[in-house]
């Protein structure tokens, strides 16, 4: 019986350690992604608004700009100005209770999506100039 308790204790400790390390890694990666996203769109929102009003820009590009800037505008209208608030909002929308490695992994995938949106925004600005 003592061996079983020892084995179960080791398994639970290992699982907690893996969860702690995973949460730390994914949280740090998310903060970086959210910070890059908010910084990029904050700096370039005026440029995107100018492009939306420019008649020389194709309708396809305007739709892409609207799609890319829509989420940032929603974050801003909800009062989320920094990456910590954005992450807390998404943790709450993904799962109630204590965040686990699974919660942060879902946020990590969302962070990768934000990185792709920054790259798409950079490409639009680079191609227009």
Backbone as a printed PyTorch tensor [residue, N CA C, xyz], in Angstrom:
tensor([[[  0.8150,  -1.1880,   0.0000],
         [  0.0000,   0.0000,   0.0000],
         [  0.8640,   1.2590,   0.0000]],

        [[  1.9810,   1.2170,   0.7580],
         [  2.8660,   2.3750,   0.8100],
         [  3.5080,   2.6260,  -0.5520]],

        [[  3.8050,   1.5440,  -1.2910],
         [  4.3840,   1.7070,  -2.6290],
         [  3.3840,   2.3890,  -3.5590]],

        [[  2.1310,   1.9880,  -3.4700],
         [  1.0890,   2.5820,  -4.3050],
         [  0.9370,   4.0730,  -3.9960]],

        [[  0.9510,   4.4200,  -2.7250],
         [  0.8500,   5.8240,  -2.3320],
         [  2.0680,   6.5960,  -2.8300]],

        [[  3.2430,   5.9930,  -2.7170],
         [  4.4630,   6.6480,  -3.2000],
         [  4.4160,   6.8630,  -4.7060]],

        [[  3.9570,   5.8670,  -5.4350],
         [  3.8640,   5.9730,  -6.8980],
         [  2.8540,   7.0480,  -7.2860]],

        [[  1.6900,   7.0220,  -6.6590],
         [  0.6720,   8.0360,  -6.9570],
         [  1.1530,   9.4390,  -6.6020]],

        [[  1.8640,   9.5580,  -5.4860],
         [  2.4130,  10.8640,  -5.1020],
         [  3.3930,  11.3640,  -6.1510]],

        [[  4.2610,  10.4740,  -6.6220],
         [  5.2380,  10.8520,  -7.6440],
         [  4.5420,  11.2640,  -8.9400]],

        [[  3.4910,  10.5460,  -9.3120],
         [  2.7450,  10.8730, -10.5320],
         [  2.0920,  12.2460, -10.4020]],

        [[  1.4520,  12.5070,  -9.2750],
         [  0.7950,  13.8060,  -9.0800],
         [  1.8060,  14.9490,  -9.0350]],

        [[  2.9440,  14.7290,  -8.3900],
         [  3.9830,  15.7580,  -8.3400],
         [  4.5250,  16.0230,  -9.7430]],

        [[  4.7520,  14.9620, -10.5100],
         [  5.2400,  15.1260, -11.8870],
         [  4.2210,  15.8770, -12.7420]],

        [[  2.9580,  15.5310, -12.5960],
         [  1.9090,  16.2120, -13.3700],
         [  1.8310,  17.6900, -12.9940]],

        [[  1.9350,  17.9850, -11.7170],
         [  1.8940,  19.3830, -11.2760],
         [  3.1010,  20.1550, -11.8020]],

        [[  4.2640,  19.5130, -11.7980],
         [  5.4770,  20.1580, -12.3040],
         [  5.3720,  20.4280, -13.8020]],

        [[  4.8860,  19.4460, -14.5470],
         [  4.7040,  19.6230, -15.9960],
         [  3.7020,  20.7420, -16.2590]],

        [[  2.6130,  20.7620, -15.5080],
         [  1.6070,  21.8180, -15.6700],
         [  2.2130,  23.1890, -15.3670]],

        [[  2.9900,  23.2870, -14.3000],
         [  3.6060,  24.5610, -13.9190],
         [  4.5580,  25.0550, -15.0010]],

        [[  5.4160,  24.1680, -15.4950],
         [  6.3750,  24.5490, -16.5380],
         [  5.6390,  24.9280, -17.8210]],

        [[  4.6500,  24.1350, -18.1990],
         [  3.8860,  24.4230, -19.4150],
         [  3.1460,  25.7390, -19.3300]],

        [[  2.5000,  25.9890, -18.1950],
         [  1.7730,  27.2480, -18.0110],
         [  2.7450,  28.4210, -18.0970]],

        [[  3.9000,  28.2930, -17.4600],
         [  4.8860,  29.3810, -17.4980],
         [  5.3460,  29.6620, -18.9220]],

        [[  5.6490,  28.6050, -19.6740],
         [  6.1180,  28.7830, -21.0560],
         [  5.0390,  29.4040, -21.9320]],

        [[  3.8530,  28.8210, -21.9230],
         [  2.7870,  29.3140, -22.7930],
         [  2.3490,  30.7210, -22.3940]],

        [[  2.3530,  31.0150, -21.0910],
         [  1.9650,  32.3560, -20.6480],
         [  2.9640,  33.3860, -21.1620]],

        [[  4.2520,  33.0840, -21.0690],
         [  5.2710,  34.0190, -21.5460],
         [  5.1630,  34.2220, -23.0520]],

        [[  4.9320,  33.1420, -23.8000],
         [  4.7770,  33.2480, -25.2520],
         [  3.5400,  34.0710, -25.5970]],

        [[  2.4680,  33.9040, -24.8290],
         [  1.2440,  34.6660, -25.0750],
         [  1.4400,  36.1410, -24.8080]],

        [[  2.1070,  36.4730, -23.7200],
         [  2.3420,  37.8790, -23.3970],
         [  3.1080,  38.5420, -24.5270]],

        [[  4.1070,  37.8550, -25.0430],
         [  4.8910,  38.3920, -26.1550],
         [  4.0240,  38.6060, -27.3900]],

        [[  3.2020,  37.6280, -27.7400],
         [  2.3390,  37.7380, -28.9220],
         [  1.3190,  38.8640, -28.7750]],

        [[  0.6600,  38.9280, -27.6230],
         [ -0.3400,  39.9660, -27.3940],
         [  0.3120,  41.3490, -27.4000]],

        [[  1.5040,  41.4430, -26.7960],
         [  2.1970,  42.7270, -26.7350],
         [  2.5930,  43.1910, -28.1360]],

        [[  3.1460,  42.2860, -28.9470],
         [  3.5190,  42.6390, -30.3220],
         [  2.2980,  43.0590, -31.1260]],

        [[  1.2060,  42.3320, -30.9630],
         [ -0.0310,  42.6320, -31.6830],
         [ -0.5440,  44.0230, -31.3210]],

        [[ -0.6710,  44.2820, -30.0160],
         [ -1.2290,  45.5730, -29.6010],
         [ -0.3020,  46.7240, -29.9640]],

        [[  1.0080,  46.5260, -29.8610],
         [  1.9610,  47.5760, -30.2260],
         [  1.8940,  47.8840, -31.7140]],

        [[  1.8730,  46.8430, -32.5350],
         [  1.8490,  47.0450, -33.9880],
         [  0.5930,  47.7850, -34.4240]],

        [[ -0.5620,  47.3140, -33.9730],
         [ -1.8080,  47.9380, -34.4280],
         [ -2.0330,  49.3100, -33.7980]],

        [[ -1.5120,  49.5290, -32.5940],
         [ -1.6110,  50.8610, -31.9960],
         [ -0.8000,  51.8710, -32.8110]],

        [[  0.3930,  51.4730, -33.2330],
         [  1.2570,  52.3700, -34.0090],
         [  0.7200,  52.6180, -35.4160]],

        [[  0.0670,  51.6330, -35.9980],
         [ -0.3030,  51.7130, -37.4110],
         [ -1.7900,  51.8990, -37.6800]],

        [[ -2.5950,  52.1020, -36.6490],
         [ -4.0370,  52.2140, -36.8670],
         [ -4.3850,  53.4110, -37.7550]],

        [[ -3.6940,  54.5230, -37.5810],
         [ -3.9610,  55.6930, -38.4280],
         [ -3.6490,  55.3910, -39.8910]],

        [[ -2.5660,  54.6680, -40.1270],
         [ -2.2110,  54.2970, -41.5050],
         [ -3.2950,  53.4130, -42.1180]],

        [[ -3.7810,  52.4570, -41.3360],
         [ -4.8320,  51.5730, -41.8420],
         [ -6.1270,  52.3460, -42.1050]],

        [[ -6.4600,  53.2790, -41.2140],
         [ -7.6610,  54.0950, -41.4340],
         [ -7.5230,  54.9430, -42.6930]],

        [[ -6.3220,  55.4720, -42.9310],
         [ -6.0680,  56.2490, -44.1470],
         [ -6.2290,  55.3730, -45.3810]],

        [[ -5.7120,  54.1520, -45.3030],
         [ -5.8310,  53.2330, -46.4410],
         [ -7.2900,  52.8670, -46.7130]],

        [[ -8.0790,  52.7410, -45.6550],
         [ -9.4950,  52.4100, -45.8420],
         [-10.2470,  53.5270, -46.5710]],

        [[ -9.8080,  54.7520, -46.3940],
         [-10.4640,  55.8920, -47.0440],
         [ -9.8610,  56.2360, -48.4040]],

        [[ -8.7820,  55.5590, -48.7750],
         [ -8.1170,  55.8230, -50.0510],
         [ -8.8510,  55.0940, -51.1800]],

        [[ -9.2230,  55.8280, -52.1980],
         [ -9.9650,  55.2350, -53.3150],
         [ -9.0850,  54.3790, -54.2190]],

        [[ -7.7630,  54.5530, -54.1260],
         [ -6.8440,  53.7910, -54.9770],
         [ -6.6650,  52.3510, -54.4900]],

        [[ -7.0150,  52.1070, -53.2570],
         [ -6.8300,  50.7810, -52.6520],
         [ -7.9740,  49.8720, -53.0840]],

        [[ -7.6190,  48.6400, -53.4400],
         [ -8.6350,  47.6910, -53.9090],
         [ -9.5890,  47.3020, -52.7780]],

        [[-10.7720,  46.8920, -53.1680],
         [-11.7940,  46.4800, -52.2070],
         [-11.3290,  45.2560, -51.4160]],

        [[-10.6040,  44.3740, -52.0660],
         [-10.0770,  43.1720, -51.4020],
         [ -9.1200,  43.5580, -50.2760]],

        [[ -8.2330,  44.5020, -50.5490],
         [ -7.2870,  44.9620, -49.5300],
         [ -8.0240,  45.6600, -48.3920]],

        [[ -9.0310,  46.4440, -48.7220],
         [ -9.8150,  47.1230, -47.6820],
         [-10.5170,  46.1110, -46.7770]],

        [[-11.0580,  45.0550, -47.3670],
         [-11.7120,  44.0140, -46.5630],
         [-10.7120,  43.3150, -45.6530]],

        [[ -9.5160,  43.0770, -46.1730],
         [ -8.4720,  42.4390, -45.3610],
         [ -8.0740,  43.3490, -44.2010]],

        [[ -7.9580,  44.6450, -44.4750],
         [ -7.6170,  45.6010, -43.4160],
         [ -8.7130,  45.6260, -42.3540]],

        [[ -9.9650,  45.6260, -42.7740],
         [-11.0800,  45.6210, -41.8150],
         [-11.0380,  44.3730, -40.9390]],

        [[-10.7360,  43.2490, -41.5620],
         [-10.6580,  41.9890, -40.8130],
         [ -9.5040,  42.0200, -39.8130]],

        [[ -8.3520,  42.5270, -40.2590],
         [ -7.1720,  42.5510, -39.3930],
         [ -7.3180,  43.5400, -38.2380]],

        [[ -7.9460,  44.6730, -38.4770],
         [ -8.0500,  45.6950, -37.4350],
         [ -9.2940,  45.5440, -36.5650]],

        [[-10.2290,  44.7200, -36.9770],
         [-11.4790,  44.5640, -36.2360],
         [-11.2800,  44.0890, -34.8100]],

        [[-10.4190,  43.0990, -34.6230],
         [-10.2060,  42.5560, -33.2870],
         [ -9.5190,  43.5920, -32.3920]],

        [[ -8.5470,  44.3160, -32.9480],
         [ -7.8670,  45.3380, -32.1450],
         [ -8.8590,  46.4170, -31.7040]],

        [[ -9.7280,  46.8270, -32.6260],
         [-10.7280,  47.8410, -32.2840],
         [-11.6810,  47.3180, -31.2030]],

        [[-12.0130,  46.0330, -31.2670],
         [-12.8780,  45.4360, -30.2380],
         [-12.1730,  45.4170, -28.8860]],

        [[-10.8890,  45.0430, -28.8810],
         [-10.1210,  45.0680, -27.6340],
         [-10.1140,  46.4740, -27.0480]],

        [[ -9.8590,  47.4470, -27.8960],
         [ -9.7590,  48.8300, -27.4380],
         [-11.1100,  49.3460, -26.9350]],

        [[-12.1840,  49.0050, -27.6360],
         [-13.5090,  49.4730, -27.2090],
         [-13.9450,  48.8240, -25.8940]],

        [[-13.4070,  47.6350, -25.5950],
         [-13.7080,  46.9670, -24.3210],
         [-12.7860,  47.4280, -23.2010]],

        [[-11.9040,  48.3710, -23.5090],
         [-11.0220,  48.9300, -22.4900],
         [ -9.7780,  48.1180, -22.2160]],

        [[ -9.4640,  47.1430, -23.0580],
         [ -8.2710,  46.3290, -22.8520],
         [ -7.0990,  46.9900, -23.5670]],

        [[ -6.2230,  47.5910, -22.7780],
         [ -5.1330,  48.3480, -23.3760],
         [ -3.7880,  47.6560, -23.2410]],

        [[ -3.6970,  46.6340, -22.4080],
         [ -2.4050,  45.9600, -22.2880],
         [ -2.5720,  44.4470, -22.4220]],

        [[ -1.4550,  43.7900, -22.6280],
         [ -1.4900,  42.3570, -22.9230],
         [ -2.0140,  41.5380, -21.7480]],

        [[ -1.7640,  41.9750, -20.5120],
         [ -2.2460,  41.2220, -19.3530],
         [ -3.7770,  41.1950, -19.3280]],

        [[ -4.4090,  42.3310, -19.5880],
         [ -5.8740,  42.3770, -19.6150],
         [ -6.4260,  41.5060, -20.7370]],

        [[ -5.7450,  41.5090, -21.8830],
         [ -6.2020,  40.7110, -23.0150],
         [ -6.1270,  39.2240, -22.6840]],

        [[ -5.0350,  38.8090, -22.0560],
         [ -4.8770,  37.3980, -21.6960],
         [ -5.9180,  36.9970, -20.6520]],

        [[ -6.1240,  37.8390, -19.6400],
         [ -7.1180,  37.5220, -18.6140],
         [ -8.5130,  37.3950, -19.2150]],

        [[ -8.8390,  38.2470, -20.1790],
         [-10.1330,  38.1660, -20.8510],
         [-10.2790,  36.8330, -21.5720]],

        [[ -9.2310,  36.4190, -22.2910],
         [ -9.3200,  35.1780, -23.0510],
         [ -9.2850,  33.9450, -22.1610]],

        [[ -8.5750,  34.0110, -21.0490],
         [ -8.6120,  32.8900, -20.1070],
         [-10.0330,  32.7280, -19.5840]],

        [[-10.6700,  33.8300, -19.2430],
         [-12.0440,  33.7820, -18.7530],
         [-13.0050,  33.2460, -19.7860]],

        [[-12.7630,  33.5570, -21.0620],
         [-13.6770,  33.0870, -22.1000],
         [-13.4210,  31.6250, -22.4670]],

        [[-12.2120,  31.1320, -22.2160],
         [-11.9000,  29.7360, -22.5410],
         [-12.3330,  28.8120, -21.4160]],

        [[-12.0250,  29.1990, -20.1930],
         [-12.2970,  28.2830, -19.0880],
         [-12.4710,  29.0500, -17.7900]],

        [[-13.4580,  28.6760, -17.0320],
         [-13.6530,  29.2630, -15.7060],
         [-12.8380,  28.4480, -14.7100]],

        [[-12.3440,  29.0890, -13.6780],
         [-11.5730,  28.3870, -12.6690],
         [-10.0840,  28.5730, -12.8710]],

        [[ -9.3090,  27.6790, -12.2970],
         [ -7.8600,  27.7700, -12.3600],
         [ -7.3630,  27.4050, -13.7490]],

        [[ -6.5710,  28.2840, -14.3690],
         [ -6.0400,  27.9710, -15.7000],
         [ -5.0570,  26.8030, -15.6420]],

        [[ -5.1680,  25.9080, -16.5940],
         [ -4.2550,  24.7750, -16.6790],
         [ -3.4180,  24.9090, -17.9390]],

        [[ -2.5550,  23.9450, -18.1520],
         [ -1.7160,  23.9620, -19.3400],
         [ -2.5720,  23.9280, -20.6100]],

        [[ -3.7030,  23.2370, -20.5620],
         [ -4.5940,  23.1860, -21.7260],
         [ -5.1570,  24.5570, -22.0720]],

        [[ -5.5110,  25.3250, -21.0370],
         [ -6.0150,  26.6840, -21.2500],
         [ -4.9560,  27.5380, -21.9210]],

        [[ -3.7420,  27.4740, -21.3880],
         [ -2.6720,  28.2940, -21.9530],
         [ -2.2420,  27.8020, -23.3250]],

        [[ -2.3950,  26.5110, -23.5970],
         [ -2.0750,  26.0210, -24.9380],
         [ -3.0610,  26.5890, -25.9560]],

        [[ -4.3360,  26.6440, -25.5830],
         [ -5.3160,  27.2610, -26.4860],
         [ -4.9760,  28.7260, -26.7120]],

        [[ -4.5610,  29.4200, -25.6560],
         [ -4.1390,  30.8070, -25.8160],
         [ -2.8740,  30.9140, -26.6560]],

        [[ -1.9820,  29.9380, -26.5170],
         [ -0.7540,  29.9190, -27.3200],
         [ -1.1030,  29.8400, -28.8050]],

        [[ -2.0670,  28.9760, -29.1430],
         [ -2.5030,  28.8810, -30.5450],
         [ -3.1120,  30.2030, -30.9950]],

        [[ -3.8780,  30.8440, -30.1190],
         [ -4.4460,  32.1440, -30.4490],
         [ -3.3360,  33.1840, -30.6120]],

        [[ -2.3130,  33.1010, -29.7760],
         [ -1.1610,  34.0050, -29.8950],
         [ -0.4530,  33.8440, -31.2220]],

        [[ -0.3420,  32.6030, -31.6960],
         [  0.2660,  32.3680, -33.0210],
         [ -0.5920,  33.0220, -34.1050]],

        [[ -1.9090,  32.9780, -33.9120],
         [ -2.8240,  33.6350, -34.8500],
         [ -2.5830,  35.1490, -34.8470]],

        [[ -2.3640,  35.7190, -33.6670],
         [ -2.0760,  37.1550, -33.5860],
         [ -0.7640,  37.4870, -34.2800]],

        [[  0.2360,  36.6130, -34.1330],
         [  1.5120,  36.8240, -34.8270],
         [  1.3090,  36.8380, -36.3350]],

        [[  0.4500,  35.9440, -36.8200],
         [  0.1520,  35.9090, -38.2570],
         [ -0.5620,  37.1830, -38.6950]],

        [[ -1.4310,  37.7130, -37.8350],
         [ -2.1220,  38.9560, -38.1820],
         [ -1.1550,  40.1350, -38.2460]],

        [[ -0.1690,  40.1500, -37.3720],
         [  0.8430,  41.2090, -37.4210],
         [  1.6260,  41.1080, -38.7230]],

        [[  2.0150,  39.8920, -39.0990],
         [  2.7490,  39.7060, -40.3580],
         [  1.9070,  40.1330, -41.5550]],

        [[  0.6220,  39.7990, -41.5340],
         [ -0.2630,  40.1950, -42.6320],
         [ -0.3810,  41.7140, -42.6970]],

        [[ -0.4910,  42.3660, -41.5480],
         [ -0.5490,  43.8270, -41.5120],
         [  0.7310,  44.4560, -42.0220]],

        [[  1.8750,  43.8740, -41.6350],
         [  3.1620,  44.3740, -42.1300],
         [  3.2550,  44.2270, -43.6410]],

        [[  2.7780,  43.1000, -44.1560],
         [  2.8090,  42.8820, -45.6080],
         [  1.9440,  43.8900, -46.3480]],

        [[  0.7820,  44.2020, -45.8130],
         [ -0.0890,  45.1900, -46.4550],
         [  0.6180,  46.5400, -46.5150]],

        [[  1.1910,  46.9590, -45.3870],
         [  1.8660,  48.2570, -45.3540],
         [  3.0810,  48.2790, -46.2760]],

        [[  3.7980,  47.1660, -46.3280],
         [  4.9850,  47.0970, -47.1870],
         [  4.5910,  47.1290, -48.6630]],

        [[  3.5290,  46.4360, -49.0330],
         [  3.1040,  46.3790, -50.4350],
         [  2.4810,  47.6830, -50.9130]],

        [[  1.9000,  48.4580, -50.0170],
         [  1.2610,  49.7180, -50.4000],
         [  2.3070,  50.7970, -50.6650]],

        [[  3.3800,  50.7970, -49.9190],
         [  4.4080,  51.8390, -50.0650],
         [  5.1210,  51.7240, -51.3360]]])
